[in-house]
Amino acid sequence: MDIKKIIPTGPEVLREALIVLGGILIAAWVLSQFPALRKFVTDSSITVKDTNGNSLY
């Protein structure tokens, strides 16, 4: 088994990171353009609050 076939090279990691970052930015832009979609996502999200009402996540 050749370990070099399993571990990606630096440029491959960078390419995938840019693809993920681009996807996140596009999703954020789409959500900002459609208030109904933003409300749907917000309503579907789980928010955990402590006893003081602070959002933990």
BAMAR-260625 format. One line per 2 residues: number of its first residue (from 0); for each residue x, y, z of N, C-alpha, C, O. Coordinates in steps of 0.02 Angstrom, whole numbers, plus 50000, padded with zeros to 5 digits. Example, Ala and Ser with C-alpha at 12.3 -4.5 7.8 and 13.67 -1.06 7.14 Angstrom:
2
0 = 50660:49716:50390:50615:49775:50390:50660:49835:50390:50712:49834:50423 ~ 50642:49888:50354:50684:49947:50357:50645:50002:50394:50670:50057:50402 .
//
This chain:
57
0 = 50042:49941:50000:50000:50000:50000:50045:50062:50000:50090:50069:50042 ~ 50032:50106:49953:50073:50167:49945:50037:50225:49979:49982:50244:49958 .
2 = 50067:50253:50031:50035:50307:50070:50027:50371:50028:49982:50410:50042 ~ 50070:50381:49978:50066:50441:49937:50002:50442:49895:49980:50496:49875 .
4 = 49972:50385:49883:49909:50383:49845:49850:50403:49890:49797:50423:49864 ~ 49858:50399:49955:49803:50413:50001:49803:50487:50022:49750:50518:50023 .
6 = 49861:50514:50038:49866:50583:50063:49866:50631:50003:49907:50625:49959 ~ 49819:50679:50003:49816:50727:49947:49875:50776:49949:49903:50789:50002 .
8 = 49892:50802:49892:49946:50852:49888:49919:50920:49910:49859:50930:49917 ~ 49965:50966:49921:49946:51034:49942:49898:51068:49894:49847:51095:49915 .
10 = 49913:51067:49828:49867:51098:49781:49797:51067:49780:49748:51101:49769 ~ 49794:51002:49792:49728:50969:49794:49688:50993:49855:49628:51004:49850 .
12 = 49721:50999:49911:49688:51023:49972:49665:51095:49963:49609:51112:49982 ~ 49708:51136:49933:49691:51206:49922:49632:51212:49874:49587:51253:49884 .
14 = 49631:51172:49821:49575:51173:49774:49510:51156:49808:49459:51189:49797 ~ 49510:51103:49848:49448:51083:49883:49427:51136:49934:49367:51148:49942 .
16 = 49475:51168:49967:49458:51221:50015:49425:51280:49979:49377:51309:50005 ~ 49451:51297:49921:49421:51352:49883:49351:51334:49858:49307:51377:49856 .
18 = 49340:51272:49839:49274:51250:49817:49224:51255:49876:49168:51280:49866 ~ 49244:51233:49934:49200:51236:49993:49186:51308:50012:49128:51326:50025 .
20 = 49237:51350:50013:49228:51421:50030:49182:51455:49979:49139:51494:49999 ~ 49191:51440:49916:49147:51468:49864:49075:51447:49874:49029:51487:49867 .
22 = 49065:51384:49892:48997:51359:49904:48964:51393:49963:48905:51409:49961 ~ 49002:51405:50015:48976:51439:50074:48957:51511:50057:48904:51535:50078 .
24 = 49000:51545:50019:48985:51614:50000:48924:51619:49955:48883:51664:49962 ~ 48917:51572:49908:48859:51572:49864:48796:51558:49904:48745:51591:49894 .
26 = 48798:51511:49950:48740:51496:49992:48720:51556:50034:48661:51571:50042 ~ 48769:51591:50062:48755:51651:50103:48723:51705:50060:48677:51739:50082 .
28 = 48748:51714:49999:48719:51764:49955:48648:51747:49936:48604:51790:49937 ~ 48635:51683:49920:48567:51662:49901:48520:51674:49960:48464:51698:49951 .
30 = 48541:51656:50021:48498:51666:50079:48485:51740:50091:48431:51758:50114 ~ 48533:51783:50076:48522:51854:50087:48475:51884:50036:48446:51937:50048 .
32 = 48467:51852:49979:48423:51878:49926:48350:51857:49933:48306:51889:49905 ~ 48338:51803:49970:48270:51777:49976:48250:51773:50049:48266:51725:50084 .
34 = 48213:51824:50074:48193:51825:50144:48151:51764:50165:48157:51741:50222 ~ 48109:51739:50121:48068:51681:50138:48112:51619:50149:48099:51579:50194 .
36 = 48163:51612:50107:48209:51556:50115:48250:51563:50179:48262:51514:50214 ~ 48270:51625:50195:48307:51638:50257:48265:51620:50318:48290:51591:50366 .
38 = 48200:51638:50316:48156:51623:50371:48147:51547:50377:48145:51521:50433 ~ 48141:51512:50322:48134:51439:50323:48195:51407:50355:48189:51362:50397 .
40 = 48255:51430:50336:48316:51402:50364:48321:51418:50438:48340:51375:50478 ~ 48305:51479:50457:48307:51498:50527:48258:51458:50569:48274:51436:50624 .
42 = 48198:51448:50542:48147:51410:50579:48166:51337:50584:48146:51303:50632 ~ 48206:51311:50537:48226:51241:50537:48289:51229:50579:48308:51172:50591 .
44 = 48321:51282:50600:48383:51275:50637:48370:51261:50711:48317:51279:50738 ~ 48417:51228:50742:48413:51214:50813:48457:51265:50850:48516:51272:50835 .
46 = 48427:51299:50898:48464:51347:50938:48463:51323:51011:48410:51309:51039 ~ 48522:51320:51041:48528:51300:51111:48545:51362:51152:48594:51397:51137 .
48 = 48504:51375:51203:48515:51433:51245:48528:51411:51317:48502:51360:51340 ~ 48568:51450:51352:48580:51435:51423:48525:51466:51465:48477:51494:51438 .
50 = 48531:51461:51531:48478:51485:51575:48470:51560:51573:48418:51586:51594 ~ 48521:51597:51550:48516:51670:51544:48489:51693:51478:48481:51753:51467 .
52 = 48474:51647:51433:48448:51665:51367:48500:51678:51315:48484:51700:51259 ~ 48564:51664:51331:48618:51673:51282:48620:51613:51235:48615:51555:51257 .
54 = 48628:51626:51171:48634:51572:51122:48702:51538:51127:48754:51571:51121 ~ 48702:51473:51138:48764:51436:51141:48787:51417:51070:48846:51423:51054 .
56 = 48740:51396:51029:48752:51382:50958:48687:51371:50923:48686:51358:50863 .
//
